[in-house]
């Protein structure tokens, strides 16, 4: 190899090394955003369970931090695209990071909505609501927190089997949501005057259900990133069979 070829090869190697560092930096940002989003859901759930206005206000005050991370990820992706012109798997990673950032931002929004529900229900100048009214929220919150944590871990590890596990959990979450709604309906039928608060709780339950749906979407993006196969509209049964048989992609 002549001196010009050697110089060009060294230069390309340096560029690829820099690009790898930039990808790792983006992955780290997503991890940070995922941890913050998970903590927001956890604290919002505790605000409901414990009737804590302080926790609820803390969630609302931190929402801006998630938005800032979402913007930082978006800006870094655009910078990398402009400077590196990535191809194939590297481009898939960037696309996945962009989409996952959007899902995490939505999780933060839903957590904020649950915190605002706590502020509505546990007003300082009123008595606390009946515990039966809120019984479904802490249980669902615990479940969706696990889903979000697992989806972020699947991204960090590029683990499609863990991603599949999150996707499969969504069915149980839907059953929990339906059970909570039935219980809430029974509660309201006992005294129709409770319907105002019950409507607000339904919105909180719906927020938790959506958080689980976003965790599922993150997991589907992880599979796309690793395998290069768009599985957003693939049935869970077929997806599970293909992953476990090693035939996906």
C-alpha positions as CSV (number, residue, x, y, z in Angstrom):
1,X,0.0,0.0,0.0
2,X,1.4,3.4,-1.0
3,X,1.7,6.4,1.4
4,X,-1.5,8.0,0.1
5,X,-3.5,4.8,0.5
6,X,-2.1,4.3,4.0
7,X,-3.0,7.9,4.9
8,X,-6.5,7.5,3.5
9,X,-7.0,4.2,5.4
10,X,-5.8,5.7,8.7
11,X,-8.1,8.7,8.2
12,X,-11.2,6.5,7.5
13,X,-10.4,4.4,10.5
14,X,-10.3,7.5,12.6
15,X,-13.7,8.6,11.2
16,X,-15.3,5.2,12.0
17,X,-13.9,5.3,15.5
18,X,-15.3,8.8,16.0
19,X,-18.7,7.7,14.7
20,X,-18.7,4.7,17.0
21,X,-18.1,7.1,19.9
22,X,-20.9,9.3,18.8
23,X,-23.3,6.3,18.6
24,X,-22.3,5.3,22.1
25,X,-22.9,8.8,23.3
26,X,-26.4,8.7,21.8
27,X,-27.1,5.4,23.4
28,X,-26.0,6.8,26.8
29,X,-28.4,9.8,26.3
30,X,-31.3,7.4,25.6
31,X,-30.3,5.4,28.7
32,X,-30.4,8.6,30.8
33,X,-33.7,9.7,29.3
34,X,-35.1,6.2,30.0
35,X,-34.0,6.2,33.6
36,X,-35.6,9.7,34.1
37,X,-38.8,8.6,32.4
38,X,-39.0,5.5,34.6
39,X,-38.4,7.5,37.7
40,X,-41.2,9.9,36.7
41,X,-43.7,7.1,36.3
42,X,-42.5,5.6,39.6
43,X,-42.9,8.9,41.5
44,X,-46.3,9.7,39.9
45,X,-47.5,6.2,41.0
46,X,-46.3,6.8,44.6
47,X,-47.9,10.3,44.6
48,X,-51.2,8.5,44.0
49,X,-50.6,5.7,46.4
50,X,-49.4,7.9,49.2
51,X,-51.4,11.0,48.5
52,X,-48.3,13.0,48.3
53,X,-48.6,16.4,46.8
54,X,-44.9,16.9,47.2
55,X,-44.1,13.9,44.9
56,X,-46.7,15.0,42.4
57,X,-45.2,18.5,42.2
58,X,-41.7,17.1,41.8
59,X,-42.8,15.1,38.8
60,X,-44.4,18.1,37.2
61,X,-41.3,20.2,37.8
62,X,-39.0,17.6,36.3
63,X,-40.9,17.2,33.0
64,X,-38.8,19.8,31.3
65,X,-35.7,17.7,31.8
66,X,-37.1,14.9,29.7
67,X,-38.0,17.5,27.0
68,X,-34.4,18.8,27.1
69,X,-33.0,15.3,26.7
70,X,-35.3,14.7,23.8
71,X,-34.1,17.9,22.1
72,X,-30.5,17.0,22.8
73,X,-30.9,13.5,21.2
74,X,-32.7,15.0,18.2
75,X,-29.9,17.6,17.6
76,X,-27.1,15.1,18.0
77,X,-28.8,12.8,15.5
78,X,-29.1,15.5,12.9
79,X,-25.4,16.5,13.5
80,X,-24.2,12.9,13.0
81,X,-26.4,12.5,9.9
82,X,-24.9,15.7,8.4
83,X,-21.3,14.8,9.2
84,X,-21.0,11.0,8.8
85,X,-23.6,10.0,6.2
86,X,-24.1,6.6,8.0
87,X,-25.1,3.5,6.1
88,X,-26.9,0.2,6.9
89,X,-26.9,-0.8,10.6
90,X,-25.5,2.5,11.8
91,X,-28.3,4.3,10.1
92,X,-30.8,1.9,11.7
93,X,-29.4,2.7,15.1
94,X,-29.9,6.4,14.5
95,X,-33.4,5.9,13.3
96,X,-34.2,3.7,16.4
97,X,-32.6,6.2,18.8
98,X,-34.8,8.9,17.3
99,X,-38.0,6.9,17.6
100,X,-37.2,5.7,21.1
101,X,-36.5,9.3,22.2
102,X,-40.0,10.2,21.0
103,X,-41.6,7.3,22.9
104,X,-39.8,8.2,26.1
105,X,-40.9,11.8,25.8
106,X,-44.5,10.6,25.5
107,X,-44.0,8.4,28.6
108,X,-42.8,11.5,30.4
109,X,-46.0,13.3,29.3
110,X,-48.2,10.5,30.6
111,X,-46.4,10.4,33.9
112,X,-47.0,14.2,34.2
113,X,-50.7,13.6,33.6
114,X,-50.8,11.1,36.5
115,X,-49.0,13.5,38.8
116,X,-51.6,16.2,37.9
117,X,-54.3,13.7,38.7
118,X,-52.7,13.4,42.2
119,X,-52.7,17.2,42.5
120,X,-56.4,17.2,41.6
121,X,-57.5,14.4,43.9
122,X,-55.4,15.3,47.0
123,X,-56.2,19.0,47.3
124,X,-54.8,20.5,50.5
125,X,-58.2,21.9,51.4
126,X,-60.2,18.7,50.9
127,X,-60.5,15.2,52.3
128,X,-58.6,12.3,50.7
129,X,-60.5,10.2,48.1
130,X,-61.7,6.7,48.9
131,X,-58.9,4.2,48.5
132,X,-61.1,2.0,46.4
133,X,-61.3,4.8,43.8
134,X,-57.5,4.6,43.2
135,X,-56.8,0.9,43.8
136,X,-56.0,0.1,40.2
137,X,-53.4,2.8,39.7
138,X,-50.5,1.6,42.0
139,X,-50.8,-2.0,40.7
140,X,-50.7,-0.9,37.0
141,X,-47.9,1.6,37.7
142,X,-45.7,-1.1,39.2
143,X,-46.3,-3.3,36.1
144,X,-45.6,-0.5,33.5
145,X,-42.5,0.6,35.3
146,X,-41.1,-3.0,34.9
147,X,-42.0,-2.8,31.2
148,X,-40.3,0.5,30.6
149,X,-37.1,-0.6,32.5
150,X,-37.0,-3.9,30.5
151,X,-37.5,-2.1,27.2
152,X,-34.6,0.2,28.0
153,X,-32.4,-2.7,29.0
154,X,-33.3,-4.5,25.8
155,X,-32.1,-1.4,23.9
156,X,-28.8,-1.1,25.8
157,X,-28.0,-4.8,25.4
158,X,-29.6,-5.1,21.9
159,X,-31.5,-8.1,23.3
160,X,-34.4,-9.0,21.2
161,X,-35.6,-11.8,23.5
162,X,-36.0,-9.3,26.3
163,X,-37.7,-7.0,23.9
164,X,-40.1,-9.8,23.0
165,X,-40.8,-10.3,26.7
166,X,-42.0,-6.7,27.0
167,X,-44.2,-7.0,24.0
168,X,-45.8,-10.1,25.4
169,X,-46.4,-8.3,28.7
170,X,-48.7,-5.9,27.0
171,X,-51.5,-8.4,26.9
172,X,-51.5,-8.8,30.7
173,X,-51.4,-5.0,31.0
174,X,-54.5,-4.7,28.9
175,X,-56.3,-7.2,31.2
176,X,-55.3,-5.2,34.2
177,X,-56.7,-2.1,32.6
178,X,-60.0,-3.8,31.9
179,X,-60.2,-5.2,35.4
180,X,-59.5,-1.8,36.9
181,X,-62.2,-0.2,34.7
182,X,-64.8,-2.9,35.8
183,X,-63.9,-2.3,39.5
184,X,-64.2,1.5,39.0
185,X,-67.6,1.1,37.3
186,X,-68.9,-1.0,40.2
187,X,-67.6,1.7,42.6
188,X,-69.5,4.4,40.7
189,X,-72.7,2.4,40.5
190,X,-72.8,2.3,44.3
191,X,-73.0,6.1,44.4
192,X,-73.3,8.0,41.1
193,X,-72.0,11.2,42.9
194,X,-68.5,9.7,42.6
195,X,-68.6,9.9,38.8
196,X,-66.6,13.1,38.6
197,X,-63.5,11.8,40.4
198,X,-64.0,8.4,38.6
199,X,-63.7,10.0,35.2
200,X,-60.3,11.5,36.2
201,X,-59.1,8.2,37.5
202,X,-60.0,6.6,34.2
203,X,-57.8,9.1,32.5
204,X,-55.0,8.1,34.9
205,X,-55.5,4.4,34.1
206,X,-55.5,5.2,30.4
207,X,-52.2,7.1,30.8
208,X,-50.6,4.0,32.4
209,X,-52.0,1.8,29.6
210,X,-50.4,4.1,27.1
211,X,-47.0,4.0,29.0
212,X,-47.1,0.3,28.6
213,X,-47.9,0.7,24.9
214,X,-44.9,3.0,24.5
215,X,-42.7,0.4,26.2
216,X,-43.9,-2.1,23.7
217,X,-43.2,0.2,20.8
218,X,-39.6,0.8,22.1
219,X,-39.1,-3.0,22.2
220,X,-40.4,-3.3,18.6
221,X,-37.9,-0.7,17.6
222,X,-35.1,-2.6,19.3
223,X,-36.0,-5.6,17.1
224,X,-35.9,-3.4,14.1
225,X,-32.5,-2.1,15.1
226,X,-30.9,-5.5,15.6
227,X,-32.6,-7.4,12.8
228,X,-33.4,-4.8,10.3
229,X,-37.0,-6.1,10.1
230,X,-40.0,-3.8,10.6
231,X,-42.2,-5.7,13.1
232,X,-44.6,-2.9,14.1
233,X,-47.6,-4.5,12.6
234,X,-46.6,-8.2,13.1
235,X,-48.7,-10.3,15.5
236,X,-47.1,-11.2,18.8
237,X,-47.6,-14.9,18.2
238,X,-45.8,-14.9,14.8
239,X,-43.1,-12.6,16.1
240,X,-42.4,-14.8,19.1
241,X,-42.3,-17.9,17.0
242,X,-39.8,-16.4,14.6
243,X,-37.5,-15.0,17.3
244,X,-37.5,-18.3,19.2
245,X,-36.9,-20.3,16.1
246,X,-34.1,-17.9,15.1
247,X,-35.8,-17.3,11.7
248,X,-36.5,-13.6,12.0
249,X,-34.8,-11.6,9.3
